[in-house]
Amino acid sequence: MTSIAQQSVSRTGVGRIATLDVIRGVALCGIIFVNIGPLTGFRTAPGLYERAALDNTGGWLQLLVQQRFFPIFALLFGIGFAMFYESAARRVRRPRLLLLRRLLLLLAIGIPFNVLQPGSALLPLAVVGLAILLPSTWMSRRVSAVAAVALIVGSLLFTGGGISLTPGMLLLGAVLTRYGVVSAIGRSRRGATIVLIVGAVAAIPLIFLQTRTIEMSNFSTESAAAGLAVAAVYVSSLALLMTTGVSRILVAAFGPLGRMALTNYVGAAPLMLAAGWVLNFSDSSSWTTLLGTAGAILLAQWVASVLWLRHFVQGPLEWLWRWGTWGHRQPVRRNATATN
């Protein structure tokens, strides 16, 4: 049986990769469960009033969610920028100028958005992209790979992960693209299986270490290392499932969210703030209400994404981002031909 992921790549190799959309969608789901507590001032959010432990919801969020999805998000941005650069290099003489413009536009979005949601991912992604990702286009694949590993290891050893993982994960995404790994994702069962096994073998002892100091695991080295291993398990599991008949279900469930990742990421913040104000999360201790609200926001965004994509080829922010990058407005309605 030919999977959705295989069907999504055109003969020229520049079509959308459905597996990446699915992984983006899943990452967005994980990120909203991380962000909603701190953003709304939830009374028992980890790091505020309640110490994470294995006998409360906060502790299990630390093991399953915290520091598990941001690295994936950063990796996907690195992949996206590298794919954009490769595509631009085939079409224009100065692709780095377009990449610079694209990063500056992300910075222009990230600065005001950081006021609405302090600590958001967009600002550091844009800054690090300008400082590291753009210069890496002059570097060889091998040098970039060594730099990515060094940055990730350095982040784990010296800062305990967190936002400092951004440079390494962005660069790693670009490296995987340049080595052709990304083009095989969702099609290579062997590769996904190998990553899944290695990730699981690493995750089991690292999670055990994290449980021993779970109350301090917001940005501990154990949490960050376990987070990377679990992230590898999540990504490889999705890539493996996308080689099976389950791919249709995954594309339907997470593809719309992933195709409008920027729009949904930015749009989630005001929705979370509004829900926090209406439901008074700053004086609440109900995890059921908090997590149920996050689920409701995701469902609303999924419905909106499905309806939008019936008529348009991109989300509104994605379209504006592309318009600003290329310097001319491109068709967005499905009855018009858009340039990829």
C-alpha positions in Angstrom: 0.0 0.0 0.0 1.3 3.4 -0.9 1.3 5.7 2.1 0.0 9.3 2.1 3.6 10.5 2.8 4.8 8.8 -0.4 2.0 10.3 -2.4 2.7 13.8 -1.1 6.1 14.2 -2.7 6.0 15.3 -6.3 8.3 13.9 -9.0 10.4 17.1 -8.8 10.9 16.5 -5.1 9.5 19.8 -4.0 6.0 18.8 -3.0 4.8 19.0 0.6 5.9 16.2 2.8 2.8 15.1 4.7 4.8 13.5 7.5 6.3 16.9 8.4 2.8 18.4 8.5 1.7 15.7 10.9 4.8 16.1 13.1 4.2 19.9 13.2 0.6 19.3 14.2 1.5 17.0 17.0 4.2 19.4 18.2 1.7 22.2 18.3 -0.6 20.1 20.4 2.2 19.4 22.9 3.3 23.0 23.0 -0.1 24.3 23.9 -0.3 21.9 26.9 3.1 23.3 28.0 2.2 26.9 27.5 -1.3 27.2 28.8 -0.5 27.0 32.5 2.3 29.5 32.7 0.7 31.9 30.2 -2.6 32.0 32.1 -1.0 32.1 35.6 -2.6 28.7 36.5 -2.3 28.3 40.2 -0.7 24.9 40.2 1.4 25.2 37.0 4.8 23.6 37.4 7.3 26.2 38.7 4.6 28.5 40.1 3.1 27.0 43.3 3.2 23.3 43.0 6.3 21.2 42.8 6.1 18.5 40.1 5.9 15.0 41.5 4.8 11.5 40.2 1.6 11.8 42.3 0.3 14.9 40.5 -0.5 15.9 36.9 2.4 18.4 36.8 4.9 15.7 37.3 3.5 13.6 34.4 3.5 16.7 32.2 7.2 17.0 33.0 7.8 13.4 31.9 5.7 13.4 28.7 5.4 17.0 27.5 7.9 19.5 29.0 11.0 19.9 26.9 9.7 17.2 24.6 8.0 19.3 21.9 10.0 22.6 21.8 13.0 20.7 20.4 10.8 19.2 17.7 9.4 22.6 16.9 12.9 24.1 16.5 14.0 21.1 14.5 11.1 21.6 12.1 11.9 25.2 11.7 15.4 24.3 10.8 14.1 21.8 8.2 11.7 24.4 6.9 14.3 27.1 6.4 16.7 24.6 4.7 14.0 23.4 2.4 13.1 26.9 1.5 16.7 27.8 0.8 17.2 24.8 -1.4 14.0 25.7 -3.3 15.0 29.4 -3.6 18.5 28.4 -4.9 16.9 26.6 -7.8 14.9 29.7 -8.8 16.9 32.8 -8.0 20.5 33.9 -8.1 20.6 35.3 -4.6 18.8 32.8 -2.3 20.5 34.0 0.8 18.9 37.4 0.4 15.5 35.7 0.4 16.4 33.6 3.5 17.5 36.8 5.2 14.3 38.5 4.4 12.3 35.5 5.6 14.1 35.5 8.9 13.7 39.2 9.4 10.0 38.9 8.8 9.8 36.2 11.4 11.7 38.5 13.7 9.1 41.2 13.0 6.4 38.8 14.0 8.3 37.4 17.0 9.0 40.8 18.7 5.4 41.9 19.3 4.2 38.4 19.8 6.8 38.0 22.7 5.0 40.9 24.4 1.7 38.9 24.2 3.4 35.6 25.1 6.7 36.1 27.0 9.2 33.4 26.3 7.6 32.4 23.0 9.6 30.3 20.5 9.3 32.7 17.5 11.7 35.4 18.7 14.7 33.1 19.6 14.1 31.1 16.4 14.4 34.3 14.3 17.4 35.6 16.2 19.2 32.3 16.2 18.3 31.8 12.5 20.0 35.1 11.7 23.0 34.4 13.8 23.6 30.7 12.9 21.3 29.3 10.3 22.0 31.9 7.6 25.8 31.8 8.1 25.6 28.0 7.9 24.7 28.2 4.3 28.3 29.0 3.6 29.5 25.9 5.6 29.9 22.4 4.4 27.4 19.7 5.5 30.1 18.0 7.7 31.1 21.2 9.5 27.4 22.0 10.0 26.8 18.6 11.5 29.7 18.8 13.9 28.5 22.3 15.0 25.0 21.1 15.5 26.1 18.2 17.8 28.5 20.5 19.7 25.8 23.1 20.3 23.3 20.4 21.5 25.8 18.8 23.8 26.9 22.1 25.1 23.4 23.1 25.8 22.8 20.0 27.8 26.0 20.1 29.8 26.2 23.9 30.6 22.6 25.3 30.6 20.3 22.3 31.2 18.6 22.6 27.8 15.6 24.8 27.4 15.8 27.7 25.0 19.6 27.2 24.7 18.8 24.1 22.6 17.5 26.3 19.8 20.8 26.8 17.9 21.6 23.2 17.8 18.2 22.0 16.9 17.8 24.6 14.1 21.1 23.6 12.7 20.4 19.9 13.0 17.2 20.4 11.0 19.1 22.1 8.3 21.8 19.3 8.3 19.2 16.5 8.1 17.7 18.3 5.1 21.1 18.8 3.4 21.9 15.1 3.8 18.6 14.0 2.3 17.2 12.5 5.5 14.1 14.7 5.5 13.1 13.6 1.9 12.9 10.0 3.2 10.9 10.7 6.3 7.6 8.9 6.3 8.9 6.6 3.5 11.8 4.8 5.1 10.6 2.2 7.6 14.2 1.0 8.4 15.4 4.5 9.2 12.5 5.3 11.4 12.8 2.0 13.2 16.5 2.5 13.9 15.8 6.0 15.4 12.9 4.6 17.4 15.0 1.9 19.0 18.0 4.2 19.7 15.6 6.8 21.2 13.8 4.3 23.4 17.0 2.8 24.7 18.3 6.2 25.6 14.9 7.5 27.0 14.3 4.7 29.5 17.3 5.4 31.8 17.1 9.1 31.2 13.5 9.2 32.3 14.4 7.2 35.3 17.1 9.7 36.2 14.6 12.5 35.8 12.1 10.9 38.1 14.7 11.0 40.9 14.8 14.8 40.8 11.5 15.5 39.1 10.7 18.4 41.3 13.6 20.3 39.8 13.1 19.1 36.3 11.8 22.2 34.6 15.2 22.9 33.0 17.5 20.3 34.5 20.1 18.4 32.5 18.3 15.1 33.1 15.0 16.6 31.9 16.6 18.1 28.8 18.4 14.9 27.9 15.3 12.8 28.5 13.3 15.4 26.5 15.6 14.9 23.4 15.4 11.1 23.7 11.6 11.2 24.1 11.3 13.7 21.2 13.2 11.2 19.0 10.8 8.5 20.0 7.8 10.7 19.2 9.1 11.8 15.8 10.3 8.3 14.7 7.0 6.7 15.9 5.1 9.2 13.7 7.4 8.7 10.8 7.0 4.9 11.1 3.2 5.1 11.4 3.2 7.3 8.3 4.5 4.3 6.3 1.3 2.4 7.1 -2.4 2.7 6.5 -2.7 4.7 9.7 -1.2 7.6 7.7 -4.6 8.7 6.5 -5.9 9.0 10.0 -2.8 11.0 11.1 -3.0 13.3 8.2 -6.7 14.0 8.8 -6.1 14.5 12.6 -2.9 16.6 12.6 -2.2 17.7 9.0 -4.5 20.7 9.0 -2.9 22.0 12.2 0.6 21.4 10.8 -0.1 23.1 7.5 -1.1 26.3 9.3 1.5 25.9 12.1 2.5 29.6 12.3 -1.0 30.8 12.2 -2.1 28.3 14.8 0.9 28.9 17.1 0.3 32.7 17.1 -3.5 32.3 17.3 -3.4 30.0 20.3 -2.0 32.7 22.6 -5.0 35.1 22.6 -7.3 32.1 22.9 -5.4 30.8 25.9 -5.4 34.3 27.6 -9.1 34.8 26.9 -9.9 31.3 28.4 -7.7 32.0 31.4 -9.5 35.3 32.1 -13.0 33.8 31.6 -12.3 30.7 33.7 -10.1 32.5 36.2 -7.2 30.1 36.0 -5.0 32.3 38.3 -7.3 31.2 41.1 -7.9 27.6 39.9 -6.3 24.3 40.8 -8.3 22.1 38.4 -6.0 20.3 36.0 -9.1 18.9 34.3 -10.4 22.3 33.4 -7.0 23.6 32.3 -6.1 20.6 30.1 -9.7 20.4 28.8 -9.5 24.0 27.8 -6.2 23.3 25.9 -8.0 20.4 24.1 -10.9 22.6 23.2 -8.7 25.3 21.7 -6.9 22.7 19.6 -10.2 21.3 18.4 -11.4 24.8 17.5 -8.1 25.4 15.6 -8.4 22.1 13.8 -11.9 22.9 12.7 -10.9 26.4 11.6 -7.8 25.0 9.7 -9.9 22.4 7.9 -12.5 24.9 6.8 -9.8 27.5 5.8 -7.8 25.0 3.8 -10.9 24.0 1.8 -10.7 27.4 0.1 -7.1 28.5 0.5 -3.7 26.8 -0.1 -2.1 28.4 3.0 -2.9 29.9 6.4 -3.2 33.7 6.5 0.2 34.2 8.3 1.9 31.7 6.1 0.6 33.6 3.0 1.7 37.0 4.4 5.1 35.5 5.3 5.6 34.2 1.7 4.4 37.5 0.2 6.9 39.4 2.3 9.7 37.0 1.5 9.3 37.0 -2.3 8.2 40.6 -2.6 5.1 40.0 -4.6 1.6 38.7 -3.8 1.0 35.1 -4.7 -2.4 33.4 -5.3 -3.8 32.0 -2.1 -7.2 30.7 -3.2 -7.5 27.1 -4.4 -8.9 28.1 -7.8 -5.6 29.9 -8.5 -2.2 28.5 -9.1 0.2 29.3 -6.3 4.0 29.2 -6.6 5.6 26.7 -4.1 
